[in-house]
Amino acid sequence: MILCALPYPPLPVAVRRFDEDNKLGEEAVCSSHDLISQLLEVACIRSTTAENTERQRWQREVLRGFLADLVKDGPLHPPELFELYCRRTREHIGTYFPGGHGLPEVRFMPFNFVCKGDLYHAKICEYMAAQAILLELQGGKAMQDWMHADFPSMLSISRDRIVCEGELKKMVEEGKEPDPGSDSD
């Protein structure tokens, strides 16, 4: 539920795995949501109430900045929108590192990395279908229906779900605080 409620869709991230000898192994690619789920799991195990409160505060700050960016200059085209999603996802990932000692080095794969039918395309299709259910969208699509959409279109639709009929822009212009929600553990 936490992952499908994120305003940042799953994006392909370069990671390093550890080999059997606990040495840094080869580079691989995973979904940013897979990475966030692992970070959330570790945060739940080691965190204190104070750390959770601070992480949630920081996540709300990142989200407010993201929402303002979405409406600041009008609709972004998919490549620029992808860059915004990457930047704000990186900041969101940074909230899981106690003490806020700068952002971790997170490298996203290029905009054209995701291809219809690959694992990363399937991840965003799954996210789009789950959000349709979560947000109770009229005409919500099943994951199989999303498999026909391309990655740039899904990025734009994800943005449009957030900006929905100008309500977000109006709130930002009026200085109102959107209720962003956050990770609660």
Beta strands, then each sheet from edge to edge (+ up, - down):
strand 1: 12-18
strand 2: 24-31
strand 3: 107-108
sheet 1: 2+ 1- 3+
end
